[in-house]
Amino acid sequence: MTERLARSRDIAWQLWDPIGLADSEALCRESRAADEYDSYMLHVAYLLRHGVSIADCVAYLVTIEAEHMGLGTREDTHARAERTVRAIVDL
């Protein structure tokens, strides 16, 4: 795994984690669920590299959480998505 992917995985688990995997059964990076969010983080990085706005990337993560994962929106959904995207920008 590349360092950038590892860092984006850490961002996803620490800042986004809509399913709450980081809290369940003390899952760690080596678990089978470790890569649960990788494709979403890689897609956000791809979008940002291709000029998609931060707001649109945030909307993407909100949609993934609310619709694709079927979790709906919570009070902190948008804020977690925005913190996540901004952290990926900083990579």
C-alpha positions in Angstrom: 0.0 0.0 0.0 1.3 3.4 -0.9 1.9 6.0 1.9 -0.7 8.3 0.3 -3.3 5.5 0.4 -2.5 4.7 3.9 -2.8 8.4 4.9 -6.2 8.7 3.1 -7.3 5.5 4.9 -6.4 7.1 8.2 -8.3 10.2 7.3 -11.4 8.2 6.4 -11.3 6.2 9.6 -10.5 9.2 11.8 -12.7 11.9 10.2 -15.4 10.3 8.2 -16.2 6.7 9.3 -20.0 6.9 8.6 -20.5 3.2 9.5 -18.7 3.5 12.8 -16.2 0.8 12.0 -13.4 2.4 14.0 -15.5 2.0 17.2 -16.8 -1.5 16.6 -15.0 -4.4 18.1 -11.7 -2.5 18.2 -11.1 -3.0 14.5 -7.6 -2.1 13.4 -6.0 -1.2 10.1 -5.1 -4.9 9.5 -8.6 -6.1 9.8 -10.7 -7.2 6.8 -12.7 -4.0 7.1 -9.6 -1.8 6.9 -10.2 -1.0 3.2 -13.9 -0.3 3.5 -13.6 3.4 2.6 -10.6 3.2 0.3 -12.5 3.5 -3.0 -14.4 6.6 -1.8 -11.2 8.3 -0.6 -9.4 7.5 -3.9 -12.4 8.8 -5.9 -12.4 12.1 -3.9 -8.6 12.4 -4.6 -9.3 11.8 -8.3 -12.0 14.4 -8.4 -9.9 17.0 -6.7 -7.0 16.3 -9.1 -9.3 16.9 -12.0 -10.6 20.3 -10.7 -13.8 19.3 -9.0 -14.7 21.7 -6.2 -14.4 20.9 -2.6 -18.1 21.5 -2.2 -18.9 18.9 -4.9 -16.5 16.4 -3.3 -18.3 17.0 0.0 -21.6 16.4 -1.7 -20.2 13.1 -3.1 -19.3 11.8 0.3 -22.7 12.9 1.8 -24.4 11.1 -1.1 -22.4 8.0 -0.5 -23.2 8.0 3.2 -26.9 9.0 2.9 -28.0 7.1 -0.2 -25.4 4.5 -1.2 -24.8 3.2 2.3 -28.5 3.9 3.2 -27.6 5.7 6.4 -29.5 8.9 5.7 -28.1 12.2 7.0 -27.3 13.0 10.6 -26.5 16.3 12.3 -22.7 15.8 11.6 -22.8 14.3 8.1 -21.9 17.4 6.2 -19.2 18.5 8.7 -17.5 15.1 8.7 -17.5 15.0 4.9 -16.1 18.5 4.7 -13.3 17.8 7.2 -12.5 14.6 5.3 -12.2 16.3 1.9 -10.2 19.2 3.3 -7.8 16.7 4.9 -7.4 15.0 1.5 -6.7 18.3 -0.1 -3.9 18.8 2.4 -2.3 15.4 1.4 
